[in-house]
């Protein structure tokens, strides 16, 4: 399959292009995201497409990290995916970023053939996005819906690997006996997930592609920030 994939749901921007003629060769780019994303995402996509010698019309789908994650990052990724797909008349595949974290963690753990994982992404404001997944017989199964929790509210069942980008900030508030794997939602993980999701009918027309925010509130008020610092023992 010819696929373009990108994720900008975190502070990292990840892009990859797979050419069906030689799926073993991927063209990929990873760089700082955040405020840099809107300026660099499209030029880097164009560069990778040129390296792969593909036109957008040649793509079987455009795959993007749909969330949860950074509000601005999700809007940017969705808008770019919609615009490119609409112009090229190709389908869009929105993929859950927590599932993408789970797949990246599985790959980092030696391409494990059986894997139980709790995916965790930093939601800021002293909260985490999380969901539980199992992998067996080449298929991912979701054990819980995406949810928003405080780090201390994580319900760990004793078997799942914890994977994500939360350990530097919240590691002491997570189960200390759990195995931990640092993992981000990467474009290459999106490419590994895409064939099965497309075969299952998860692709949509451009106008039906939507981000998944989980949380509508994206910033704390001044009073909330002061209260949060007071709880943490910090000066306002």
C-alpha positions, -999 to +999 in steps of 0.1 A: +000+000+000+010+036-006+005+054+027+013+088+042+011+090+080+017+117+105+012+125+142+014+159+159-005+151+190+025+156+213+056+178+214+071+157+187+061+158+150+064+124+133+059+118+095+064+087+074+057+077+038+054+041+027+056+032-010+039-001-020+065-009-046+090-015-017+072-014+017+104-023+034+118+012+027+102+040+046+109+077+043+104+093+077+110+125+096+109+133+133+113+168+147+101+192+174+063+197+172+042+222+192+045+257+178+068+244+150+042+221+135+021+245+115+052+259+097+069+226+090+044+198+086+033+204+050+069+211+037+082+180+053+053+159+039+060+173+004+097+164+008+091+128+019+065+123-009+091+135-034+117+111-020+092+083-023+084+094-059+047+095-051+019+119-059-009+124-034-032+108-059-011+076-057-019+072-020-042+045-007-049+066+024-037+094+045-033+083+081-032+107+110-031+106+148-066+117+158-062+120+195-064+123+224-035+148+227-026+184+222-056+204+212-037+225+186-017+195+173-049+175+167-066+203+149-035+208+127-031+171+118-068+167+110-069+199+089-039+189+069-051+153+064-085+166+052-070+191+029-046+167+012-071+139+010-099+161-004-076+175-031-063+140-041-097+122-036-082+096-013-096+083+020-085+094+055-077+070+083-080+086+118-061+065+144-064+067+182-031+080+195-032+058+226-035+027+203-005+041+184+015+044+217+006+008+225+019-003+190+051+017+194+057+002+228+051-034+215+076-027+186+102-014+211+097-045+232+111-067+204+080-068+182+063-089+209+037-113+196+017-111+228+015-078+247-006-062+274-002-025+277-016+006+294-009+035+271-004+069+288+000+104+274+006+136+293-026+156+291-010+185+311-030+202+339-019+173+362-038+147+341-031+118+319-049+102+289-050+065+292-064+033+277-056-005+280-049-028+251-040-064+244-021-078+214-024-114+203-024-134+171-016-102+152-046-083+164-051-055+189-080-057+213-091-027+234-098-034+270-110+001+280-121+033+264-098+064+263-102+083+295-087+113+314-074+107+349-051+121+376-018+102+378-028+088+412-061+074+398-044+049+375-059+014+381-031-009+372-040-046+371-005-060+377+001-074+343+002-045+318+033-027+307+030+010+312+039+029+280+040+066+271+056+099+277+045+105+313+073+090+334+096+120+338+067+141+351+046+117+370+067+085+375+067+087+413+029+088+413+025+057+391+028+021+402+065+016+410+064-022+404+051-019+368+074-023+338+077+011+320+085+018+284+089+053+270+069+055+237+053+082+216+027+079+189+050+077+158+041+077+121+058+044+116+035+028+143+006+044+123+018+026+092+019-007+110-016-003+122-031+011+090-036-020+069-057-039+094-077-007+102-084+000+066-094-036+060-118-033+089-134-003+072-120+025+094-111+047+065-135+077+059-139+104+033-121+136+041-150+156+055-159+129+080-124+128+096-125+142+131-101+146+160-108+131+194-103+156+222-116+137+253-113+170+272-128+202+260-111+223+287-076+231+274-063+256+300-065+263+337-078+296+351-054+317+372-071+306+404-068+269+393-031+273+385-024+289+420-044+261+437-025+234+418+009+249+428-003+252+464-011+215+464+023+207+450+040+229+476+052+254+451+051+292+453+023+308+432 
